[in-house]
Amino acid sequence: MKEYKVESLIYYSKFTADKKHILKSSSKDIQAKLDEYSKEGWRLASTDVETFGVGMYFYLYFERDLK
């Protein structure tokens, strides 16, 4: 049997000359979440991204065996 967990991260666009500012900041945060969850035995099962206006919503879906 498995248990599941979802983590959502939201990033908003801002006025900047750097077109990749969301990519840069989200990569650091997502890596931190991956490290945090993997220490607790979670495995990344799936991801999803949605845009809404000036925001980007990243969803990380984790799973692990029930203890």
Secondary structure, DSSP 8 states (H G I E B T S, - for coil): -EEEEEEEEEEE--S-S-TTHHHHHHHHHHHHHHHHHHHTT-EEEEEEEEEETTEEEEEEEEEEE--
